[in-house]
């Protein structure tokens, strides 16, 4: 009886971890269905992001699909930056891993966001830098995807 009581907490932890894994798998499956409509997309536990021609879409991943979706046209963006711990960084020399990583989109004057920046959370600084470089390249091309070869972005 004593051995059973000792193993019971371990069994409960196992079932708890299995439930959390199933929950995350459901979110990943919903992302895969959602991302099929985009040229390039990314998923992590904090946000999903998709780019289709000049439309950038992002939201929070859930089991039923992305929630709180926001859409912006690249022509409305003035500046693309990566912020680490609330400070902008240079894309050529990113710092070591940090607590808070965000892809920040600063809209042009007169856009519908009243000049407030959009912040898209990331968990991987390298992925955030790659997305920022890709979006900056699109902005320099005049948001015409046919003018150059887009950078290869890993959706994971």
C-alpha positions in Angstrom: 0.0 0.0 0.0 2.8 2.4 0.8 4.5 1.8 -2.6 1.2 2.7 -4.3 0.9 5.9 -2.4 4.5 6.8 -3.4 3.8 6.2 -7.1 0.5 8.0 -7.1 2.0 11.6 -7.4 4.3 10.4 -10.2 1.3 9.0 -12.1 -0.6 12.2 -11.6 2.3 14.3 -13.0 2.5 11.9 -16.0 -1.2 12.4 -16.8 -0.8 16.2 -16.3 2.1 16.4 -18.7 0.3 14.2 -21.2 -2.7 16.5 -21.1 -0.5 19.6 -21.6 1.2 17.9 -24.6 -2.2 17.0 -26.1 -3.3 20.7 -25.6 -0.2 22.0 -27.4 -0.6 19.4 -30.2 -4.2 20.7 -30.8 -2.9 24.3 -31.1 -0.2 23.1 -33.6 -2.8 21.3 -35.7 -5.0 24.4 -35.8 -2.0 26.5 -36.8 -1.2 24.1 -39.7 -4.7 24.5 -41.0 -4.6 28.3 -40.7 -1.1 28.7 -42.2 -1.9 27.0 -45.5 -3.2 30.3 -46.9 0.1 32.2 -46.4 3.3 32.4 -48.3 5.3 32.4 -45.1 4.1 31.7 -41.6 5.5 31.1 -38.1 4.2 29.4 -34.9 5.4 29.5 -31.4 3.7 29.4 -28.0 3.3 33.2 -27.9 2.0 34.1 -31.4 1.3 33.0 -34.9 2.3 35.2 -37.9 1.5 34.9 -41.6 2.5 36.9 -44.6 0.6 36.8 -47.9 1.8 39.2 -50.5 1.3 42.6 -48.8 -0.9 41.5 -45.9 0.6 40.6 -42.5 -1.6 38.7 -40.1 -0.9 37.7 -36.5 -2.7 36.5 -33.4 -2.5 34.2 -30.4 -2.5 30.4 -31.0 -5.4 28.5 -29.5 -6.8 24.9 -29.9 -9.6 26.3 -32.2 -7.2 28.3 -34.3 -5.6 31.7 -34.0 -7.4 34.2 -31.8 -7.3 38.0 -31.7 -6.2 38.2 -35.3 -4.8 41.5 -36.5 -4.1 42.4 -40.1 -2.0 45.2 -41.5 -1.0 46.0 -45.0 2.8 46.4 -45.5 2.1 49.8 -47.2 0.9 51.1 -43.7 4.2 50.2 -42.0 7.0 52.8 -41.7 9.6 50.9 -39.6 10.2 47.3 -38.6 12.3 46.7 -35.5 13.1 43.9 -33.1 12.9 44.9 -29.4 14.5 42.9 -26.7 13.4 43.7 -23.1 11.7 46.8 -24.3 14.7 48.2 -26.2 15.3 48.2 -30.0 18.3 46.2 -31.2 20.3 46.1 -34.4 19.5 43.2 -36.6 23.2 42.5 -37.4 24.2 42.0 -33.8 21.4 40.5 -31.8 22.0 40.0 -28.1 22.0 36.8 -26.1 18.5 35.3 -25.4 16.3 37.6 -23.4 13.0 37.5 -21.5 10.9 39.5 -23.9 11.4 39.5 -27.6 9.0 41.4 -29.9 8.8 42.2 -33.6 7.6 45.9 -33.5 5.8 47.4 -36.5 5.7 51.2 -36.4 2.9 52.4 -38.7 3.0 55.5 -40.9 1.3 58.6 -39.9 -2.4 58.5 -40.6 -2.8 54.8 -40.3 -5.7 53.3 -38.3 -3.6 52.6 -35.2 -3.1 56.3 -34.2 0.7 55.9 -34.5 0.9 53.3 -31.8 3.3 50.5 -32.7 2.2 46.9 -33.1 4.2 44.4 -31.0 4.3 40.7 -32.1 5.8 38.5 -29.4 8.5 35.9 -30.3 10.3 33.3 -28.2 13.3 32.9 -30.5 15.4 36.0 -31.2 16.9 34.5 -34.4 13.5 34.0 -35.9 12.4 37.5 -34.9 15.5 39.0 -36.6 14.8 36.9 -39.8 11.2 38.1 -39.9 12.3 41.7 -39.4 14.9 41.5 -42.2 12.4 39.9 -44.5 9.8 42.6 -43.8 12.3 45.4 -44.2 13.3 43.9 -47.5 9.6 43.9 -48.6 9.3 47.5 -47.5 12.3 48.5 -49.5 10.9 46.8 -52.6 7.8 48.8 -52.3 5.9 45.8 -50.9 5.9 44.2 -54.4 6.8 40.5 -53.8 7.7 40.0 -57.4 10.8 42.4 -57.2 13.0 40.0 -55.3 13.5 36.6 -53.8 12.1 36.5 -50.3 14.3 35.2 -47.5 13.6 31.7 -46.5 11.9 31.7 -43.1 11.4 28.6 -41.0 7.7 28.4 -39.9 8.6 26.5 -36.7 
